[in-house]
Amino acid sequence: MTPEIWTGFIIGILGSVHCIGMCGPIVVALPGGFEKTTRLVVSRLLYSSGRVVTYMLMGILVGLIGKSIVLAGFQRWLSVAAGIGIILAVLLPANITQRIFPAKFNYLVVERIKTAWGKLLQKRTMTSMFALGLLNGMLPCGFLYAGLAAAATTGSAISAAGYMAMFGLGTVPALLATSLFGPLLNLRARQYLLRLLPVGAVVLGLLLVLRGMNLGIPYISPKLDTETHSSCH
């Protein structure tokens, strides 16, 4: 497993504060009714597994797009562009970002997912918990988009899927704890955690920019040989 894929796990852990703030109420509302603590924990892990599977499928999609860019010799510039895009999304005023990412589209997606969620919540089975996780992975999320942008720079569908798998796994501990002990985390605490999200997004953006600069710094900005690889093809 390449170091850049492990970066996805680190980003997932660091971004867990966003997950607690945004998805905390969702995981707290997950159905109970499991007679044993072990089954309750397993049901939450199945939910998280569903999210990770959705992230991996998204990773394959962006990886296929990123692969064509890498083969053209533009991996460095894709990484720089993704990093700058993430930083701008944080720093630009909300009215500008809403024009770039129309809220109407997000609303339609969320409404469809909520309808499917309502049906699954009534079943209270292990299978439905996994399906709930699959759907949750499709919810519009700025943190997820940042992860996908980073995954696209890995250069292949397999690497991008691996990156997003590690990204998803990095968010599991925080969401599992929130699901089990969520009532202890009040609204003020979640709002405080959300304030940390822009900092994490800017750090991720800077890491992507540094990676594309080809500085030869291990793990942070390794030497990329995409130009040579492209010319061979």
C-alpha positions in Angstrom: 0.0 0.0 0.0 1.5 3.3 -1.1 2.1 6.2 1.4 -0.4 8.4 -0.5 -3.2 5.9 0.2 -2.4 6.0 3.9 -2.7 9.8 3.7 -6.4 9.1 3.1 -6.7 7.4 6.5 -5.0 10.4 8.2 -7.2 12.9 6.4 -10.3 10.8 7.4 -9.2 10.9 11.1 -8.5 14.6 11.0 -11.8 15.3 9.3 -13.8 13.3 11.8 -14.7 16.5 13.6 -16.7 17.5 10.5 -18.4 14.1 10.5 -19.4 14.5 14.1 -20.8 17.9 13.5 -22.7 17.1 10.3 -23.5 13.4 10.5 -23.6 13.1 14.3 -27.4 13.6 14.5 -27.8 11.0 11.8 -25.9 8.2 13.5 -27.5 9.0 16.8 -30.9 8.5 15.2 -29.9 5.1 13.8 -32.4 2.4 15.0 -31.8 0.5 18.2 -33.7 -2.5 19.4 -30.7 -4.8 19.3 -31.0 -6.9 22.4 -27.3 -7.3 22.9 -24.5 -4.7 23.0 -22.5 -6.8 20.6 -25.2 -6.8 18.0 -25.6 -3.0 18.5 -21.9 -2.4 17.8 -22.0 -4.8 14.8 -25.0 -2.9 13.4 -23.1 0.4 13.6 -20.0 -1.2 12.0 -22.2 -2.5 9.1 -23.5 1.0 8.7 -20.0 2.4 8.5 -19.1 -0.4 6.1 -21.8 0.7 3.8 -20.4 4.3 3.8 -16.9 3.0 3.0 -18.2 0.9 0.0 -19.9 4.0 -1.4 -16.7 6.0 -1.0 -14.8 3.3 -2.8 -17.2 3.3 -5.7 -16.9 7.1 -5.9 -13.1 6.6 -5.8 -13.2 4.3 -8.8 -15.1 6.9 -10.8 -12.8 9.8 -10.0 -9.8 7.5 -10.3 -10.8 6.7 -13.9 -11.0 10.4 -14.6 -7.8 11.2 -12.9 -6.0 8.3 -14.7 -6.6 9.9 -18.1 -5.1 13.2 -16.8 -2.1 11.4 -15.3 -1.4 9.5 -18.6 -1.5 12.8 -20.4 1.4 14.0 -18.1 -0.6 16.4 -15.9 -0.7 14.6 -12.5 1.3 17.4 -10.9 -1.1 20.1 -12.2 -4.1 18.0 -11.2 -2.8 17.9 -7.6 -2.1 21.6 -7.6 -5.5 22.5 -9.1 -7.4 20.2 -6.6 -5.5 21.8 -3.7 -6.2 25.4 -4.9 -9.8 24.5 -5.5 -10.3 23.2 -1.9 -8.6 26.3 -0.4 -10.8 28.6 -2.5 -13.9 26.7 -1.5 -13.1 27.5 2.1 -12.0 31.1 1.6 -14.5 32.3 -0.9 -17.8 33.9 0.3 -20.8 31.6 0.6 -22.8 33.4 -2.2 -20.0 32.6 -4.7 -19.6 29.0 -3.7 -23.4 28.5 -4.0 -23.3 29.7 -7.6 -20.6 27.1 -8.3 -22.4 24.3 -6.4 -26.1 25.0 -6.8 -28.1 24.3 -3.6 -31.1 23.1 -5.6 -29.2 20.0 -6.8 -28.1 19.1 -3.3 -31.6 19.6 -2.1 -33.0 17.1 -4.7 -30.3 14.5 -3.8 -31.0 14.9 0.0 -34.8 14.6 -0.5 -34.5 11.3 -2.4 -32.1 9.9 0.1 -34.4 10.9 3.0 -37.3 9.1 1.4 -35.2 5.9 1.1 -33.9 6.3 4.6 -37.4 6.5 6.0 -38.3 3.1 4.6 -35.0 1.5 5.8 -35.3 2.9 9.3 -38.5 0.9 9.8 -36.9 -2.5 9.1 -34.3 -2.5 11.9 -32.3 -5.3 10.4 -28.5 -5.8 9.9 -29.1 -5.6 6.1 -30.9 -2.3 6.4 -28.1 -0.9 8.5 -25.6 -1.6 5.7 -28.0 -0.1 3.2 -28.4 3.0 5.3 -24.6 3.4 5.2 -24.6 3.1 1.5 -27.1 5.9 1.2 -25.4 8.1 3.8 -22.2 7.9 1.6 -24.1 9.7 -1.2 -25.1 12.7 0.9 -23.6 16.0 -0.4 -20.5 16.7 1.8 -17.7 19.2 1.3 -15.3 17.1 3.3 -16.1 14.1 1.0 -15.5 16.2 -2.1 -12.1 17.2 -0.8 -11.3 13.5 -0.2 -12.4 12.7 -3.8 -10.3 15.5 -5.2 -7.3 14.1 -3.4 -8.1 10.5 -4.6 -8.3 11.6 -8.2 -4.6 12.6 -8.1 -3.5 9.1 -7.2 -3.5 8.2 -10.9 -5.6 5.0 -11.1 -9.0 3.7 -10.3 -7.6 1.1 -7.9 -5.4 3.6 -6.0 -8.3 6.0 -5.8 -10.6 3.3 -4.4 -8.0 2.4 -1.9 -7.5 6.0 -0.9 -11.3 6.5 -0.4 -11.5 3.2 1.6 -8.8 4.4 4.0 -10.5 7.8 4.0 -13.7 6.2 5.1 -12.1 4.0 7.7 -10.5 7.0 9.2 -13.9 8.4 10.0 -15.3 5.2 11.5 -13.9 5.6 15.1 -15.4 9.0 15.7 -18.8 8.2 14.2 -19.0 4.9 16.0 -18.3 6.6 19.3 -20.9 9.3 18.4 -23.5 6.7 17.6 -22.9 4.8 20.9 -22.5 7.9 23.2 -24.1 10.6 21.1 -26.4 12.0 23.7 -23.4 13.1 25.7 -22.3 15.4 22.8 -24.5 18.5 22.8 -25.2 20.9 20.0 -22.6 23.5 21.3 -19.9 20.9 21.2 -20.8 19.9 17.6 -20.8 23.5 16.5 -17.3 24.0 18.0 -16.1 20.9 16.1 -17.5 22.3 12.8 -15.4 25.5 13.2 -12.3 23.3 12.9 -13.3 22.0 9.5 -12.1 24.9 7.4 -8.7 24.6 9.0 -8.5 20.9 8.1 -9.7 21.6 4.6 -7.0 24.3 4.1 -4.3 21.9 5.4 -5.5 19.2 2.9 -5.4 21.8 0.1 -1.9 22.9 1.0 -0.7 19.2 1.1 -2.1 18.7 -2.4 -0.4 21.8 -3.7 2.9 20.7 -2.1 2.5 17.3 -3.6 2.1 18.7 -7.1 5.2 20.9 -6.7 7.5 17.9 -7.0 9.9 19.0 -4.2 11.2 15.6 -3.5 10.0 15.6 0.2 9.1 12.0 1.2 5.3 11.5 1.8 4.6 15.2 1.5 5.9 16.1 -2.0 7.6 13.1 -3.6 9.1 13.2 -7.0 6.6 12.3 -9.7 7.7 10.8 -13.0 4.4 11.2 -14.8 6.0 13.2 -17.7 8.3 10.3 -18.4 5.5 7.8 -17.9 3.3 9.7 -20.3 5.9 9.9 -23.0 6.5 6.2 -22.9 2.8 5.6 -23.6 
